[in-house]
Amino acid sequence: MDWIVTEVDGKVASIAADYRHLPLIASEVAALPPEEVGSIGTRKICTGDLIEFAQYLGWEDLRLFGSPFQLSVWKKLFELEPRLYSYSELASLVDNPAGVRAVAHAVALNPVAYVIPCHRIVPKETMDRVREIRESALSTLFQGKDLYLLDSIDVGAYAYGPELKRFFIKTELASK
C-alpha cells in the first residue's frame, strides 16, 4: 500500500492512503499570512517506509491542523506507551472522562496515520476480551505473547479497514 505524506514547510501535516486531508490543509494554509508558509509538498511511501519513518518523528516534526481539543487528543495519542487503550481510557487520559464520543471523533480524524497511533485505540469490549484471553493464555506455552496474532479479536473500526489496523497492532505490539 502506498501512503501520501503531505508536508508543510518540511513538517508532516498528513499521512493518508489518499488525498483526504489535503482540502483541509489547503484551507488552513490559505487562511494564514503568506509569510507563515514557504512550501507544501506531497510524496508517496510504502507501508514499510511509513513504519520506519514513524520511529524518527517527534511531535515537533508535525504541523497539524485541528481544533485545540483535537490537537490535545492527538498529542496524548502520540505520547502514549505502545499498548492497546480503550476510548474511555483515552478520554480519561485527556482529562475528559465524560467525553468518550468526542475523543472517539478526534481519534477518527487523526490526519497522520500510524505516526499518531490511533490504531492502538479499541472498544472497551475489546479490552475486556483481551484481558480474558491474556488471563487464560498465561497457563499456555505462549504465556499470552501471541495475543495480537489472534484474528478473533475485534479491534474496532479504522479508516483504512480492520485488516490494516490489525496489521499495525501486530507489527507494533506483538513483540512487547
For each residue, the residues with C-beta under 8 A, 3 or more apart:
1: 17 46 47 160 164
2: 17 44 45 46
3: 15 16 17 44 45 46 47 49 50 113
4: 14 15 16 17 18 19 42 43 44
5: 12 14 15 42 43 44 45 53
6: 12 13 14 15 16 21 22 25 40 41 42
7: 10 11 12 13 39 40 41 42 43 63
8: 11 13 25 29 37 39 40 63
9: 37 38 39 63
10: 7 39
11: 7 8 61 62 63
12: 5 6 7 15 57 61 62 63 112 115
13: 6 7 8 21 25 62 63 64 65 111 112
14: 4 5 6 21 22 25 111 112
15: 3 4 5 6 12 50 111 112 113 114 115
16: 3 4 6 19 20 21 111 113 159
17: 1 2 3 4 113 160
18: 4
19: 4 16 22 23 42
20: 16
21: 6 13 14 16 24 25 111
22: 6 14 19 25 26 42
23: 19 26 27
24: 21 27 28 65 111
25: 6 8 13 14 21 22 28 29 40 65 111
26: 22 23 29 30 40
27: 23 24 30 31
28: 24 25 31 32 65
29: 8 25 26 32 37 40
30: 26 27
31: 27 28
32: 28 29 36 37
33: 36
34: 37
35:
36: 32 33
37: 8 9 29 32 34 40
38: 9
39: 7 8 9 10
40: 6 7 8 25 26 29 37
41: 6 7
42: 4 5 6 7 19 22
43: 4 5 7
44: 2 3 4 5
45: 2 3 5 49 50 53
46: 1 2 3 49 50
47: 1 3 50 51
48: 51 52
49: 3 45 46 52 53
50: 3 15 45 46 47 53 54 113 114 115
51: 47 48 54 55 114 171
52: 48 49 55 56
53: 5 45 49 50 56 57 115
54: 50 51 57 114 115
55: 51 52
56: 52 53
57: 12 53 54 61 62 115
58: 61
59: 62 75 78 79
60:
61: 11 12 57 58
62: 11 12 13 57 59 78 112 115 116
63: 7 8 9 11 12 13
64: 13 71 74 111 112
65: 13 24 25 28 111
66: 70 71 74 106 109 111
67: 70 71
68: 71 72
69: 72 73 102 106
70: 66 67 73 74 106 109
71: 64 66 67 68 74 75
72: 68 69 75 76 94
73: 69 70 76 77 90 94 103 106 107
74: 64 66 70 71 77 78 106 110 112 116
75: 59 71 72 78 79
76: 72 73 79 80 90 93 94
77: 73 74 80 90 107 110 116 117 118 120 121
78: 59 62 74 75 115 116 117
79: 59 75 76
80: 76 77 83 85 93 117 120
81:
82: 117 120 172 173 176
83: 80 120 173 176
84: 120 121 122 126 127 130 169 173
85: 80 89 90 93 120 121 122 127
86: 89 90 121 122 123 124 126 127
87: 90 91 100 103 104 107 121 122 123 124
88: 91 92 97 100 124
89: 85 86 92 93 127
90: 73 76 77 85 86 87 93 94 103 107 121
91: 87 88 94 96 97 98 99 100 102 103
92: 88 89 95 96 97
93: 76 80 85 89 90
94: 72 73 76 90 91 99 103
95: 92
96: 91 92 99 102 103
97: 88 91 92 100
98: 91
99: 91 94 96 102 103
100: 87 88 91 97 103 104
101: 104 105
102: 69 91 96 99 105 106
103: 73 87 90 91 94 96 99 100 106 107
104: 87 100 101 107 108 121
105: 101 102 108 109
106: 66 69 70 73 74 102 103 109 110
107: 73 77 87 90 103 104 110 118 121
108: 104 105 118 157 159
109: 66 70 105 106
110: 74 77 106 107 113 116 118
111: 13 14 15 16 21 24 25 64 65 66 116
112: 12 13 14 15 62 64 74 115 116
113: 3 15 16 17 50 110 116 118 159 160
114: 15 50 51 54 117 119 168
115: 12 15 50 53 54 57 62 78 112
116: 62 74 77 78 110 111 112 113
117: 77 78 80 82 114 120 168 172
118: 77 107 108 110 113 121 158
119: 114 155 158 164 165 168 169 172
120: 77 80 82 83 84 85 117 169 172 173
121: 77 84 85 86 87 90 104 107 118 156
122: 84 85 86 87 126 127 130 154 155 156
123: 86 87 126 127 154 156
124: 86 87 88 127 128
125: 128 129 154
126: 84 86 122 123 129 130 153 154 155 156
127: 84 85 86 89 122 123 124 130 131
128: 124 125 131 132
129: 125 126 132 133 153 154
130: 84 122 126 127 133 134 147 153
131: 127 128 134 135
132: 128 129 135 136
133: 129 130 136 137 144 147 150 153
134: 130 131 137 138 144 147
135: 131 132 138
136: 132 133 139 140
137: 133 134 140 142 143 144 146 147
138: 134 135 143 144
139: 136
140: 136 137 143 144
141:
142: 137 145 146
143: 137 138 140
144: 133 134 137 138 140 147
145: 142 174
146: 137 142 149 150 174
147: 130 133 134 137 144 150 153
148: 166 169 170 173 174
149: 146 170 174
150: 133 146 147 153
151: 166
152:
153: 126 129 130 133 147 150
154: 122 123 125 126 129 162
155: 119 122 126 158 162 165 166 169
156: 121 122 123 126 162 165
157: 108 162
158: 118 119 155 161 162 164 165
159: 16 108 113
160: 1 17 113 164 165
161: 158 164 165
162: 154 155 156 157 158 165 166
163: 166 167
164: 1 119 158 160 161 167 168
165: 119 155 156 158 160 161 162 168 169
166: 148 151 155 162 163 169 170
167: 163 164 170 171
168: 114 117 119 164 165 171 172
169: 84 119 120 148 155 165 166 172 173 174
170: 148 149 166 167 173 174
171: 51 167 168 174
172: 82 117 119 120 168 169
173: 82 83 84 120 148 169 170 176
174: 145 146 148 149 169 170 171
175:
176: 82 83 173
